[in-house]
Every structure is written in C-alpha cells, then in structure tokens.
C-alpha cells in the first residue's frame, strides 16, 4: 500500500506529472540540505521521495496554480 494515497495527492495537485515534478524537486532539496518540514519520527517513509509526498499531503508544500 502506498502512503499517502494517489487519490489524496491528486486532490491537492492537478496532475500526476505536476506531482512527480514537485516531489522530485523537494526530494533533491531534502537530499542536499537535510531540512525536513516535520519531525523526522513523524514520517512514515524512509526515502526522500516518500517524505516529499508526505509533505505535499500534509499541505506543507504550497502548489501554485498557473494561469
């Protein structure tokens, strides 16, 4: 089972492609800076990409709507 669910994430982000772009960018930020927006014990995932998706699901990453 994947956490967070893709359905929950797609309610926040408009497309799967945008979600991949956001998560990949945030994952690289986590890797280079080691900065997490939540306490490390609160994350369910061990990998940076999973942590990035959890941050999107928690609303910690703001997604701007392009016009």
mmCIF file of the N, C-alpha and C atoms, coordinates in Angstrom:
data_MODEL
# 
_entry.id   MODEL 
# 
loop_
_atom_site.group_PDB 
_atom_site.id 
_atom_site.type_symbol 
_atom_site.label_atom_id 
_atom_site.label_alt_id 
_atom_site.label_comp_id 
_atom_site.label_asym_id 
_atom_site.label_entity_id 
_atom_site.label_seq_id 
_atom_site.pdbx_PDB_ins_code 
_atom_site.Cartn_x 
_atom_site.Cartn_y 
_atom_site.Cartn_z 
_atom_site.occupancy 
_atom_site.B_iso_or_equiv 
_atom_site.pdbx_formal_charge 
_atom_site.auth_seq_id 
_atom_site.auth_comp_id 
_atom_site.auth_asym_id 
_atom_site.auth_atom_id 
_atom_site.pdbx_PDB_model_num 
ATOM 1   N N  . UNK A 1 1  ? 0.842  -1.180 0.000   1.00 0.00 ? 1  UNK A N  1 
ATOM 2   C CA . UNK A 1 1  ? 0.000  0.000  0.000   1.00 0.00 ? 1  UNK A CA 1 
ATOM 3   C C  . UNK A 1 1  ? 0.885  1.240  0.000   1.00 0.00 ? 1  UNK A C  1 
ATOM 4   N N  . UNK A 1 2  ? 0.497  2.203  -0.780  1.00 0.00 ? 2  UNK A N  1 
ATOM 5   C CA . UNK A 1 2  ? 1.263  3.438  -0.894  1.00 0.00 ? 2  UNK A CA 1 
ATOM 6   C C  . UNK A 1 2  ? 0.679  4.470  0.056   1.00 0.00 ? 2  UNK A C  1 
ATOM 7   N N  . UNK A 1 3  ? 1.573  5.133  0.779   1.00 0.00 ? 3  UNK A N  1 
ATOM 8   C CA . UNK A 1 3  ? 1.145  6.233  1.639   1.00 0.00 ? 3  UNK A CA 1 
ATOM 9   C C  . UNK A 1 3  ? 1.940  7.458  1.241   1.00 0.00 ? 3  UNK A C  1 
ATOM 10  N N  . UNK A 1 4  ? 1.348  8.567  1.072   1.00 0.00 ? 4  UNK A N  1 
ATOM 11  C CA . UNK A 1 4  ? -0.089 8.840  1.027   1.00 0.00 ? 4  UNK A CA 1 
ATOM 12  C C  . UNK A 1 4  ? -0.705 8.355  -0.288  1.00 0.00 ? 4  UNK A C  1 
ATOM 13  N N  . UNK A 1 5  ? -1.996 8.211  -0.292  1.00 0.00 ? 5  UNK A N  1 
ATOM 14  C CA . UNK A 1 5  ? -2.654 7.653  -1.473  1.00 0.00 ? 5  UNK A CA 1 
ATOM 15  C C  . UNK A 1 5  ? -2.625 8.657  -2.627  1.00 0.00 ? 5  UNK A C  1 
ATOM 16  N N  . UNK A 1 6  ? -2.567 8.133  -3.822  1.00 0.00 ? 6  UNK A N  1 
ATOM 17  C CA . UNK A 1 6  ? -2.522 8.970  -5.017  1.00 0.00 ? 6  UNK A CA 1 
ATOM 18  C C  . UNK A 1 6  ? -3.798 9.793  -5.144  1.00 0.00 ? 6  UNK A C  1 
ATOM 19  N N  . UNK A 1 7  ? -4.921 9.257  -4.682  1.00 0.00 ? 7  UNK A N  1 
ATOM 20  C CA . UNK A 1 7  ? -6.188 9.992  -4.754  1.00 0.00 ? 7  UNK A CA 1 
ATOM 21  C C  . UNK A 1 7  ? -6.140 11.251 -3.891  1.00 0.00 ? 7  UNK A C  1 
ATOM 22  N N  . UNK A 1 8  ? -5.581 11.128 -2.701  1.00 0.00 ? 8  UNK A N  1 
ATOM 23  C CA . UNK A 1 8  ? -5.468 12.285 -1.814  1.00 0.00 ? 8  UNK A CA 1 
ATOM 24  C C  . UNK A 1 8  ? -4.533 13.329 -2.417  1.00 0.00 ? 8  UNK A C  1 
ATOM 25  N N  . UNK A 1 9  ? -3.436 12.872 -2.996  1.00 0.00 ? 9  UNK A N  1 
ATOM 26  C CA . UNK A 1 9  ? -2.476 13.793 -3.585  1.00 0.00 ? 9  UNK A CA 1 
ATOM 27  C C  . UNK A 1 9  ? -3.035 14.506 -4.806  1.00 0.00 ? 9  UNK A C  1 
ATOM 28  N N  . UNK A 1 10 ? -3.832 13.807 -5.600  1.00 0.00 ? 10 UNK A N  1 
ATOM 29  C CA . UNK A 1 10 ? -4.396 14.430 -6.797  1.00 0.00 ? 10 UNK A CA 1 
ATOM 30  C C  . UNK A 1 10 ? -5.512 15.419 -6.477  1.00 0.00 ? 10 UNK A C  1 
ATOM 31  N N  . UNK A 1 11 ? -6.010 15.414 -5.246  1.00 0.00 ? 11 UNK A N  1 
ATOM 32  C CA . UNK A 1 11 ? -6.939 16.464 -4.821  1.00 0.00 ? 11 UNK A CA 1 
ATOM 33  C C  . UNK A 1 11 ? -6.192 17.766 -4.540  1.00 0.00 ? 11 UNK A C  1 
ATOM 34  N N  . UNK A 1 12 ? -4.898 17.662 -4.275  1.00 0.00 ? 12 UNK A N  1 
ATOM 35  C CA . UNK A 1 12 ? -4.071 18.823 -3.975  1.00 0.00 ? 12 UNK A CA 1 
ATOM 36  C C  . UNK A 1 12 ? -3.382 19.342 -5.236  1.00 0.00 ? 12 UNK A C  1 
ATOM 37  N N  . UNK A 1 13 ? -2.880 18.410 -6.051  1.00 0.00 ? 13 UNK A N  1 
ATOM 38  C CA . UNK A 1 13 ? -2.142 18.733 -7.268  1.00 0.00 ? 13 UNK A CA 1 
ATOM 39  C C  . UNK A 1 13 ? -3.005 18.342 -8.455  1.00 0.00 ? 13 UNK A C  1 
ATOM 40  N N  . UNK A 1 14 ? -2.953 19.137 -9.513  1.00 0.00 ? 14 UNK A N  1 
ATOM 41  C CA . UNK A 1 14 ? -3.886 18.932 -10.622 1.00 0.00 ? 14 UNK A CA 1 
ATOM 42  C C  . UNK A 1 14 ? -3.561 17.742 -11.526 1.00 0.00 ? 14 UNK A C  1 
ATOM 43  N N  . UNK A 1 15 ? -2.299 17.317 -11.596 1.00 0.00 ? 15 UNK A N  1 
ATOM 44  C CA . UNK A 1 15 ? -1.981 16.187 -12.472 1.00 0.00 ? 15 UNK A CA 1 
ATOM 45  C C  . UNK A 1 15 ? -0.849 15.349 -11.886 1.00 0.00 ? 15 UNK A C  1 
ATOM 46  N N  . UNK A 1 16 ? -0.757 14.122 -12.363 1.00 0.00 ? 16 UNK A N  1 
ATOM 47  C CA . UNK A 1 16 ? 0.309  13.220 -11.909 1.00 0.00 ? 16 UNK A CA 1 
ATOM 48  C C  . UNK A 1 16 ? 1.677  13.764 -12.299 1.00 0.00 ? 16 UNK A C  1 
ATOM 49  N N  . UNK A 1 17 ? 1.765  14.389 -13.464 1.00 0.00 ? 17 UNK A N  1 
ATOM 50  C CA . UNK A 1 17 ? 3.035  14.915 -13.948 1.00 0.00 ? 17 UNK A CA 1 
ATOM 51  C C  . UNK A 1 17 ? 3.531  16.054 -13.067 1.00 0.00 ? 17 UNK A C  1 
ATOM 52  N N  . UNK A 1 18 ? 2.615  16.910 -12.670 1.00 0.00 ? 18 UNK A N  1 
ATOM 53  C CA . UNK A 1 18 ? 2.970  18.014 -11.778 1.00 0.00 ? 18 UNK A CA 1 
ATOM 54  C C  . UNK A 1 18 ? 3.390  17.461 -10.410 1.00 0.00 ? 18 UNK A C  1 
ATOM 55  N N  . UNK A 1 19 ? 2.707  16.448 -9.945  1.00 0.00 ? 19 UNK A N  1 
ATOM 56  C CA . UNK A 1 19 ? 3.044  15.821 -8.669  1.00 0.00 ? 19 UNK A CA 1 
ATOM 57  C C  . UNK A 1 19 ? 4.458  15.240 -8.701  1.00 0.00 ? 19 UNK A C  1 
ATOM 58  N N  . UNK A 1 20 ? 4.802  14.564 -9.788  1.00 0.00 ? 20 UNK A N  1 
ATOM 59  C CA . UNK A 1 20 ? 6.141  13.990 -9.940  1.00 0.00 ? 20 UNK A CA 1 
ATOM 60  C C  . UNK A 1 20 ? 7.186  15.093 -9.928  1.00 0.00 ? 20 UNK A C  1 
ATOM 61  N N  . UNK A 1 21 ? 6.924  16.171 -10.634 1.00 0.00 ? 21 UNK A N  1 
ATOM 62  C CA . UNK A 1 21 ? 7.866  17.293 -10.697 1.00 0.00 ? 21 UNK A CA 1 
ATOM 63  C C  . UNK A 1 21 ? 8.084  17.903 -9.313  1.00 0.00 ? 21 UNK A C  1 
ATOM 64  N N  . UNK A 1 22 ? 7.017  18.154 -8.590  1.00 0.00 ? 22 UNK A N  1 
ATOM 65  C CA . UNK A 1 22 ? 7.097  18.757 -7.255  1.00 0.00 ? 22 UNK A CA 1 
ATOM 66  C C  . UNK A 1 22 ? 7.826  17.828 -6.288  1.00 0.00 ? 22 UNK A C  1 
ATOM 67  N N  . UNK A 1 23 ? 7.458  16.559 -6.294  1.00 0.00 ? 23 UNK A N  1 
ATOM 68  C CA . UNK A 1 23 ? 8.076  15.605 -5.370  1.00 0.00 ? 23 UNK A CA 1 
ATOM 69  C C  . UNK A 1 23 ? 9.556  15.405 -5.669  1.00 0.00 ? 23 UNK A C  1 
ATOM 70  N N  . UNK A 1 24 ? 9.924  15.346 -6.934  1.00 0.00 ? 24 UNK A N  1 
ATOM 71  C CA . UNK A 1 24 ? 11.328 15.168 -7.298  1.00 0.00 ? 24 UNK A CA 1 
ATOM 72  C C  . UNK A 1 24 ? 12.160 16.375 -6.879  1.00 0.00 ? 24 UNK A C  1 
ATOM 73  N N  . UNK A 1 25 ? 11.616 17.559 -7.104  1.00 0.00 ? 25 UNK A N  1 
ATOM 74  C CA . UNK A 1 25 ? 12.338 18.775 -6.725  1.00 0.00 ? 25 UNK A CA 1 
ATOM 75  C C  . UNK A 1 25 ? 12.527 18.847 -5.209  1.00 0.00 ? 25 UNK A C  1 
ATOM 76  N N  . UNK A 1 26 ? 11.471 18.556 -4.469  1.00 0.00 ? 26 UNK A N  1 
ATOM 77  C CA . UNK A 1 26 ? 11.565 18.594 -2.997  1.00 0.00 ? 26 UNK A CA 1 
ATOM 78  C C  . UNK A 1 26 ? 12.494 17.487 -2.482  1.00 0.00 ? 26 UNK A C  1 
ATOM 79  N N  . UNK A 1 27 ? 12.476 16.337 -3.118  1.00 0.00 ? 27 UNK A N  1 
ATOM 80  C CA . UNK A 1 27 ? 13.348 15.238 -2.723  1.00 0.00 ? 27 UNK A CA 1 
ATOM 81  C C  . UNK A 1 27 ? 14.819 15.639 -2.873  1.00 0.00 ? 27 UNK A C  1 
ATOM 82  N N  . UNK A 1 28 ? 15.146 16.318 -3.963  1.00 0.00 ? 28 UNK A N  1 
ATOM 83  C CA . UNK A 1 28 ? 16.521 16.793 -4.150  1.00 0.00 ? 28 UNK A CA 1 
ATOM 84  C C  . UNK A 1 28 ? 16.889 17.839 -3.105  1.00 0.00 ? 28 UNK A C  1 
ATOM 85  N N  . UNK A 1 29 ? 15.926 18.687 -2.727  1.00 0.00 ? 29 UNK A N  1 
ATOM 86  C CA . UNK A 1 29 ? 16.182 19.679 -1.678  1.00 0.00 ? 29 UNK A CA 1 
ATOM 87  C C  . UNK A 1 29 ? 16.477 18.993 -0.352  1.00 0.00 ? 29 UNK A C  1 
ATOM 88  N N  . UNK A 1 30 ? 15.695 17.988 -0.022  1.00 0.00 ? 30 UNK A N  1 
ATOM 89  C CA . UNK A 1 30 ? 15.912 17.248 1.231   1.00 0.00 ? 30 UNK A CA 1 
ATOM 90  C C  . UNK A 1 30 ? 17.300 16.613 1.217   1.00 0.00 ? 30 UNK A C  1 
ATOM 91  N N  . UNK A 1 31 ? 17.680 16.032 0.087   1.00 0.00 ? 31 UNK A N  1 
ATOM 92  C CA . UNK A 1 31 ? 18.970 15.363 -0.008  1.00 0.00 ? 31 UNK A CA 1 
ATOM 93  C C  . UNK A 1 31 ? 20.124 16.352 0.146   1.00 0.00 ? 31 UNK A C  1 
ATOM 94  N N  . UNK A 1 32 ? 20.003 17.531 -0.436  1.00 0.00 ? 32 UNK A N  1 
ATOM 95  C CA . UNK A 1 32 ? 21.116 18.479 -0.402  1.00 0.00 ? 32 UNK A CA 1 
ATOM 96  C C  . UNK A 1 32 ? 21.197 19.271 0.902   1.00 0.00 ? 32 UNK A C  1 
ATOM 97  N N  . UNK A 1 33 ? 20.046 19.522 1.551   1.00 0.00 ? 33 UNK A N  1 
ATOM 98  C CA . UNK A 1 33 ? 20.054 20.371 2.750   1.00 0.00 ? 33 UNK A CA 1 
ATOM 99  C C  . UNK A 1 33 ? 19.783 19.613 4.044   1.00 0.00 ? 33 UNK A C  1 
ATOM 100 N N  . UNK A 1 34 ? 19.234 18.399 3.945   1.00 0.00 ? 34 UNK A N  1 
ATOM 101 C CA . UNK A 1 34 ? 18.812 17.618 5.119   1.00 0.00 ? 34 UNK A CA 1 
ATOM 102 C C  . UNK A 1 34 ? 17.769 18.341 5.964   1.00 0.00 ? 34 UNK A C  1 
ATOM 103 N N  . UNK A 1 35 ? 17.040 19.287 5.369   1.00 0.00 ? 35 UNK A N  1 
ATOM 104 C CA . UNK A 1 35 ? 15.991 20.013 6.085   1.00 0.00 ? 35 UNK A CA 1 
ATOM 105 C C  . UNK A 1 35 ? 14.649 19.326 5.857   1.00 0.00 ? 35 UNK A C  1 
ATOM 106 N N  . UNK A 1 36 ? 13.980 18.972 6.952   1.00 0.00 ? 36 UNK A N  1 
ATOM 107 C CA . UNK A 1 36 ? 12.651 18.371 6.903   1.00 0.00 ? 36 UNK A CA 1 
ATOM 108 C C  . UNK A 1 36 ? 11.647 19.337 7.530   1.00 0.00 ? 36 UNK A C  1 
ATOM 109 N N  . UNK A 1 37 ? 10.457 19.379 6.999   1.00 0.00 ? 37 UNK A N  1 
ATOM 110 C CA . UNK A 1 37 ? 9.445  20.301 7.495   1.00 0.00 ? 37 UNK A CA 1 
ATOM 111 C C  . UNK A 1 37 ? 8.661  19.745 8.675   1.00 0.00 ? 37 UNK A C  1 
ATOM 112 N N  . UNK A 1 38 ? 8.802  18.469 8.939   1.00 0.00 ? 38 UNK A N  1 
ATOM 113 C CA . UNK A 1 38 ? 8.156  17.846 10.088  1.00 0.00 ? 38 UNK A CA 1 
ATOM 114 C C  . UNK A 1 38 ? 9.244  17.148 10.898  1.00 0.00 ? 38 UNK A C  1 
ATOM 115 N N  . UNK A 1 39 ? 8.947  16.792 12.146  1.00 0.00 ? 39 UNK A N  1 
ATOM 116 C CA . UNK A 1 39 ? 9.920  15.991 12.903  1.00 0.00 ? 39 UNK A CA 1 
ATOM 117 C C  . UNK A 1 39 ? 10.184 14.662 12.183  1.00 0.00 ? 39 UNK A C  1 
ATOM 118 N N  . UNK A 1 40 ? 11.410 14.214 12.194  1.00 0.00 ? 40 UNK A N  1 
ATOM 119 C CA . UNK A 1 40 ? 11.804 13.011 11.445  1.00 0.00 ? 40 UNK A CA 1 
ATOM 120 C C  . UNK A 1 40 ? 10.991 11.779 11.833  1.00 0.00 ? 40 UNK A C  1 
ATOM 121 N N  . UNK A 1 41 ? 10.594 11.668 13.079  1.00 0.00 ? 41 UNK A N  1 
ATOM 122 C CA . UNK A 1 41 ? 9.834  10.499 13.535  1.00 0.00 ? 41 UNK A CA 1 
ATOM 123 C C  . UNK A 1 41 ? 8.401  10.474 13.007  1.00 0.00 ? 41 UNK A C  1 
ATOM 124 N N  . UNK A 1 42 ? 7.901  11.618 12.535  1.00 0.00 ? 42 UNK A N  1 
ATOM 125 C CA . UNK A 1 42 ? 6.525  11.693 12.046  1.00 0.00 ? 42 UNK A CA 1 
ATOM 126 C C  . UNK A 1 42 ? 6.373  11.121 10.631  1.00 0.00 ? 42 UNK A C  1 
ATOM 127 N N  . UNK A 1 43 ? 7.472  11.035 9.902   1.00 0.00 ? 43 UNK A N  1 
ATOM 128 C CA . UNK A 1 43 ? 7.421  10.494 8.538   1.00 0.00 ? 43 UNK A CA 1 
ATOM 129 C C  . UNK A 1 43 ? 7.276  8.973  8.577   1.00 0.00 ? 43 UNK A C  1 
ATOM 130 N N  . UNK A 1 44 ? 6.456  8.452  7.683   1.00 0.00 ? 44 UNK A N  1 
ATOM 131 C CA . UNK A 1 44 ? 6.305  7.003  7.562   1.00 0.00 ? 44 UNK A CA 1 
ATOM 132 C C  . UNK A 1 44 ? 7.316  6.430  6.581   1.00 0.00 ? 44 UNK A C  1 
ATOM 133 N N  . UNK A 1 45 ? 7.722  7.233  5.631   1.00 0.00 ? 45 UNK A N  1 
ATOM 134 C CA . UNK A 1 45 ? 8.658  6.786  4.611   1.00 0.00 ? 45 UNK A CA 1 
ATOM 135 C C  . UNK A 1 45 ? 10.094 7.052  5.028   1.00 0.00 ? 45 UNK A C  1 
ATOM 136 N N  . UNK A 1 46 ? 10.979 6.175  4.614   1.00 0.00 ? 46 UNK A N  1 
ATOM 137 C CA . UNK A 1 46 ? 12.409 6.354  4.889   1.00 0.00 ? 46 UNK A CA 1 
ATOM 138 C C  . UNK A 1 46 ? 13.103 7.096  3.757   1.00 0.00 ? 46 UNK A C  1 
ATOM 139 N N  . UNK A 1 47 ? 12.548 7.010  2.564   1.00 0.00 ? 47 UNK A N  1 
ATOM 140 C CA . UNK A 1 47 ? 13.179 7.620  1.393   1.00 0.00 ? 47 UNK A CA 1 
ATOM 141 C C  . UNK A 1 47 ? 12.712 9.069  1.228   1.00 0.00 ? 47 UNK A C  1 
ATOM 142 N N  . UNK A 1 48 ? 13.586 9.871  0.638   1.00 0.00 ? 48 UNK A N  1 
ATOM 143 C CA . UNK A 1 48 ? 13.294 11.298 0.472   1.00 0.00 ? 48 UNK A CA 1 
ATOM 144 C C  . UNK A 1 48 ? 12.085 11.552 -0.417  1.00 0.00 ? 48 UNK A C  1 
ATOM 145 N N  . UNK A 1 49 ? 11.897 10.741 -1.446  1.00 0.00 ? 49 UNK A N  1 
ATOM 146 C CA . UNK A 1 49 ? 10.754 10.938 -2.336  1.00 0.00 ? 49 UNK A CA 1 
ATOM 147 C C  . UNK A 1 49 ? 9.446  10.705 -1.587  1.00 0.00 ? 49 UNK A C  1 
ATOM 148 N N  . UNK A 1 50 ? 9.422  9.713  -0.720  1.00 0.00 ? 50 UNK A N  1 
ATOM 149 C CA . UNK A 1 50 ? 8.241  9.451  0.098   1.00 0.00 ? 50 UNK A CA 1 
ATOM 150 C C  . UNK A 1 50 ? 7.995  10.568 1.089   1.00 0.00 ? 50 UNK A C  1 
ATOM 151 N N  . UNK A 1 51 ? 9.057  11.098 1.666   1.00 0.00 ? 51 UNK A N  1 
ATOM 152 C CA . UNK A 1 51 ? 8.933  12.224 2.591   1.00 0.00 ? 51 UNK A CA 1 
ATOM 153 C C  . UNK A 1 51 ? 8.382  13.444 1.874   1.00 0.00 ? 51 UNK A C  1 
ATOM 154 N N  . UNK A 1 52 ? 8.820  13.666 0.642   1.00 0.00 ? 52 UNK A N  1 
ATOM 155 C CA . UNK A 1 52 ? 8.317  14.788 -0.138  1.00 0.00 ? 52 UNK A CA 1 
ATOM 156 C C  . UNK A 1 52 ? 6.821  14.635 -0.417  1.00 0.00 ? 52 UNK A C  1 
ATOM 157 N N  . UNK A 1 53 ? 6.395  13.431 -0.745  1.00 0.00 ? 53 UNK A N  1 
ATOM 158 C CA . UNK A 1 53 ? 4.969  13.183 -0.993  1.00 0.00 ? 53 UNK A CA 1 
ATOM 159 C C  . UNK A 1 53 ? 4.157  13.368 0.282   1.00 0.00 ? 53 UNK A C  1 
ATOM 160 N N  . UNK A 1 54 ? 4.699  12.963 1.417   1.00 0.00 ? 54 UNK A N  1 
ATOM 161 C CA . UNK A 1 54 ? 4.007  13.166 2.689   1.00 0.00 ? 54 UNK A CA 1 
ATOM 162 C C  . UNK A 1 54 ? 3.862  14.658 2.987   1.00 0.00 ? 54 UNK A C  1 
ATOM 163 N N  . UNK A 1 55 ? 4.875  15.445 2.668   1.00 0.00 ? 55 UNK A N  1 
ATOM 164 C CA . UNK A 1 55 ? 4.798  16.890 2.876   1.00 0.00 ? 55 UNK A CA 1 
ATOM 165 C C  . UNK A 1 55 ? 3.726  17.519 1.988   1.00 0.00 ? 55 UNK A C  1 
ATOM 166 N N  . UNK A 1 56 ? 3.596  17.031 0.767   1.00 0.00 ? 56 UNK A N  1 
ATOM 167 C CA . UNK A 1 56 ? 2.534  17.524 -0.120  1.00 0.00 ? 56 UNK A CA 1 
ATOM 168 C C  . UNK A 1 56 ? 1.175  17.184 0.477   1.00 0.00 ? 56 UNK A C  1 
ATOM 169 N N  . UNK A 1 57 ? 1.015  15.957 0.944   1.00 0.00 ? 57 UNK A N  1 
ATOM 170 C CA . UNK A 1 57 ? -0.261 15.515 1.523   1.00 0.00 ? 57 UNK A CA 1 
ATOM 171 C C  . UNK A 1 57 ? -0.623 16.299 2.776   1.00 0.00 ? 57 UNK A C  1 
ATOM 172 N N  . UNK A 1 58 ? 0.368  16.683 3.561   1.00 0.00 ? 58 UNK A N  1 
ATOM 173 C CA . UNK A 1 58 ? 0.130  17.447 4.793   1.00 0.00 ? 58 UNK A CA 1 
ATOM 174 C C  . UNK A 1 58 ? -0.108 18.931 4.529   1.00 0.00 ? 58 UNK A C  1 
ATOM 175 N N  . UNK A 1 59 ? 0.070  19.357 3.285   1.00 0.00 ? 59 UNK A N  1 
ATOM 176 C CA . UNK A 1 59 ? -0.133 20.762 2.953   1.00 0.00 ? 59 UNK A CA 1 
ATOM 177 C C  . UNK A 1 59 ? 1.058  21.643 3.299   1.00 0.00 ? 59 UNK A C  1 
ATOM 178 N N  . UNK A 1 60 ? 2.213  21.040 3.501   1.00 0.00 ? 60 UNK A N  1 
ATOM 179 C CA . UNK A 1 60 ? 3.410  21.802 3.844   1.00 0.00 ? 60 UNK A CA 1 
ATOM 180 C C  . UNK A 1 60 ? 4.089  22.394 2.613   1.00 0.00 ? 60 UNK A C  1 
ATOM 181 N N  . UNK A 1 61 ? 3.759  21.863 1.460   1.00 0.00 ? 61 UNK A N  1 
ATOM 182 C CA . UNK A 1 61 ? 4.266  22.403 0.200   1.00 0.00 ? 61 UNK A CA 1 
ATOM 183 C C  . UNK A 1 61 ? 3.096  23.035 -0.519  1.00 0.00 ? 61 UNK A C  1 
ATOM 184 N N  . UNK A 1 62 ? 3.200  24.315 -0.770  1.00 0.00 ? 62 UNK A N  1 
ATOM 185 C CA . UNK A 1 62 ? 2.132  25.039 -1.442  1.00 0.00 ? 62 UNK A CA 1 
ATOM 186 C C  . UNK A 1 62 ? 2.293  24.906 -2.950  1.00 0.00 ? 62 UNK A C  1 
ATOM 187 N N  . UNK A 1 63 ? 1.231  24.527 -3.620  1.00 0.00 ? 63 UNK A N  1 
ATOM 188 C CA . UNK A 1 63 ? 1.245  24.356 -5.055  1.00 0.00 ? 63 UNK A CA 1 
ATOM 189 C C  . UNK A 1 63 ? 0.537  25.558 -5.670  1.00 0.00 ? 63 UNK A C  1 
ATOM 190 N N  . UNK A 1 64 ? 1.292  26.309 -6.460  1.00 0.00 ? 64 UNK A N  1 
ATOM 191 C CA . UNK A 1 64 ? 0.722  27.481 -7.114  1.00 0.00 ? 64 UNK A CA 1 
ATOM 192 C C  . UNK A 1 64 ? 0.024  27.048 -8.398  1.00 0.00 ? 64 UNK A C  1 
ATOM 193 N N  . UNK A 1 65 ? -1.139 27.591 -8.616  1.00 0.00 ? 65 UNK A N  1 
ATOM 194 C CA . UNK A 1 65 ? -1.883 27.329 -9.835  1.00 0.00 ? 65 UNK A CA 1 
ATOM 195 C C  . UNK A 1 65 ? -1.410 28.283 -10.913 1.00 0.00 ? 65 UNK A C  1 
ATOM 196 N N  . UNK A 1 66 ? -0.984 27.738 -12.049 1.00 0.00 ? 66 UNK A N  1 
ATOM 197 C CA . UNK A 1 66 ? -0.561 28.592 -13.147 1.00 0.00 ? 66 UNK A CA 1 
ATOM 198 C C  . UNK A 1 66 ? -1.771 28.984 -13.978 1.00 0.00 ? 66 UNK A C  1 
ATOM 199 N N  . UNK A 1 67 ? -1.716 30.177 -14.538 1.00 0.00 ? 67 UNK A N  1 
ATOM 200 C CA . UNK A 1 67 ? -2.851 30.680 -15.322 1.00 0.00 ? 67 UNK A CA 1 
ATOM 201 C C  . UNK A 1 67 ? -2.724 30.349 -16.775 1.00 0.00 ? 67 UNK A C  1 
# 
